[in-house]
Structure formats: structure tokens, C-alpha cells
Amino acid sequence: MPIYKIYFQDGTIYEGGPNVHDSKWMGISDKPILRLEYFIGAGEGIILEGFESYFCYVEAEAKVSSKIGDCPKCKCKGKISKKITKYTNNTASYELIARCTRCDWVGKVNELIYKAVPQGDKFIYIMGQKKGMVTSYRVALTGKNGEDKYQTGDITKRIIELGKEDNGRATNLKLWKKGN
């Protein structure tokens, strides 16, 4: 079963890949999308329709096993706790995003030396944009493990300004697919 289906304005249908690592998002035709159906589990899913553009990505985390530098906000040494990777396909580019355990700052950390211990996928974000606002659904892909407050399948809906949809930053607009 595909992880999502896209219904185009011309009546054609595109089926995504079998999982979040092989989503086939980059293979979507450049034609107007009427509806995106994203399947979460057995018989469950999220349906977006009527948006100007659509986007999905996965957020994966890893614990940082060595000090990677000072927090840019509170300047604490060695307090950056997580490496977060975001991707839409297995081949998409990765970036290092860190979260400070002391002040909860989140942002890019460039040119820092780190060792990561992979933990796996955390969330999938399914988004639609309309009139400068983004409706974002975040779905937990892993369950509680002591520090997580979400269980597998928990969904959080947010409506935020375009350009602030990714922890206060813009996503790569080239990866958004046009709607109607």
C-alpha cells in the first residue's frame, strides 16, 4: 500500500512510495493537486484538499554523544543534545539542527564536530499552504520512551505563517508541490 495518494485536477492519481524512506515525493508531477491523502496506520490518515501547495517531510533524531559546541543563545558549553535530520526522500539533503537542553533553543549548527547515535524517525509533517498560512499536521512515528511526551500516532495540528513552519524557519520552497 502506498504511504499517500495524490489526486490531480486533471483526474489522474499519483501513488507515493511504500514508506517514509522511499516516499517518491520528488516524483510528483508539476500539475495542480486537488487532494492529498496521507495514510498513517491501518485505515487511518490525514486528508488535505483545497490548498495552494503541499509538502511532507520526516524528522529523525539522534542523541549527540560528544560535546559539539556552545549554544548560540545561552552560551552553555556542551549543552546541545540532539541532531535532527529532515528529509522528504532518502536522497534529500540533510542538515544538522540542534536543541539546547538548558534554554530549549532550536536552530542550525554549522561546522561543529559531533558524533551521533541514531535513534530513528520521530515525526512526519504533512502540510498545506493557503493565503500565506500553513496548516501543519505533525504525526509521532515513535512512542513514549521516557523523554517523549507523544505516543505513536499522536497528531498535533498547528496553523502558522508561511516561512515559520519549520521551528520558526521556512522550509525549502522548491520541495512544495502546487495545489489548485
N, C-alpha and C positions, 0 to 999 in steps of 0.2 A: 504494500500500500504506500502511496506517495505521502510525504510529510505535509504537502499542501497542494491545492489546485487553484489555478487562476482562470477566471472566465473573462475573456476579452470582449470588447464592444462589438467586434465583428462576428461573434458567435463561436469562435474557436476556444478550445480549452488547453491549458498547459499544466502538466503534472510535474511537481517537483521531485527531487530525489527521494531515496528511501529513509534518510535520516539527516540530522543537523550537520553532520560532517560532509555529506555529499548532497547538499540541498538543491543544486543546479540553479541557484538564484541568478547566476551570471548568464545563464542560457535563455532567460526570459526575453521574448521579442519586444522590440521597441514600438508597441502599439497600445492604445488605451485599455486599461484594466477596468472592468466593471466591478469585479468581486474577487476577494482573496479568502479562501477557506484554509485555515491552518489547523492541522489535526494534532492534538496534544496527546491523547491516550485513546483507549478503546471507546469509540463513539463520542468523544469529547473534542471540542475545538473552539477556535475563535474565528468569527466571520467579520471581515471588514468590507464595506462597499460604500461607494459614493465619495471617495477621496480623490484628491488631485494627484497624489503619489503614494507609493507604498514601499516599505523597507522592513527587512528582518535581519537580525544578527544574533549570534550566540556569544555569551560572555563566559569565559573559563577563568578559573583562578588557580594560583599555585602559591604555597607558602614560600616566603623568601628565607633561605637557610643561612644567610650571612648578611652582615650589615651592608647596606647599599648607599648610604649617604644621609645627609641631613634633610629633614623635612623643610620644604621651602616656606612653609607658613610659620611653624613654631620653632624651627631650627634645632629640634631634638636630634641627637645622633642615634643612628641605628633604629629608628622607630618606624620605618616603613615596613609594613607587614605582608603585603600581598602583591603578586604580579597578576594583572588581569589582562587576558587576551580576548580580543573581539574579532569575529570573522563571520563572513557570510557563506563562504565555501572553504573547503580545505586549503585552497590555493590563495586565499585572500591575504593581504599583508597583515602583519601582527604589530602591535605596539605595546610598550611597557606602560602600564598605568599602575600607580601605587596608591595605597591608602595608609595614612599615618594612624597608628594605634592611639596616639595621645590626643590629637586635635581633630581627627576624622577628616583631614584634608584629603582630597582625591584629585589626581592630575597626572600628567605625563612626567616621567622622569627620564631624561635623555642622558646617554653616555655614562650610565652608572654600571659598575660591575656587580653582578648578582649571581647567585645560584638558586635555582628554583626547584622545588619538589612538586611535581604535578599533582593536582587534586581532581582535575576534571571539570566538566561543564557545570556551570551554576545556573544560568538563566538564559532564556531565549526572549528576545524583544521583538514584538510584532507591532508595526507602526503604520499609521495612515496620517497624511498631512492634508489639511484643508484650510484655506484662508489664513495662512501663517501660523496655524496651531497644529500641534502633533498630538494625536491620540495614541498612547503607548500602552501596550499590554506586556507586562513582564511575567513570565511563567517560570517558576522554580523547577529546575531539572534534577535537583538533588534534595534529599530530605534533611531533617534536623540531625546535626552531629555534635551538639554541644555549644558551638558558637553560632550556628544558623538559627534564625527565628522563623524560617519558612519550611514547610513540608513540600515534598514532591507534588507538583501540580497546582500549588498555590498561585493565584493570579492577582497581580496588582495593576490597577488601571490608573494612568496619570494623563492629564491634558496639560501640555506645556507649550511654550512658544517655540517655533521653528528656530533652530540654532542653539537651543538649550536642552535638546532631547537626550543627550548622552552625558549624564552627570554634569550638566551645565555648559556643555560644549556641543558644537554642531557635529553631526555625522558626516561621512563622505557623501556629498550630494550626488556624485556620479553613480552611486550604487542604488539610489532611489529609482523605482520604476513608475512611469507615468500612469495616472488614472484617467478619469473622464472629466 
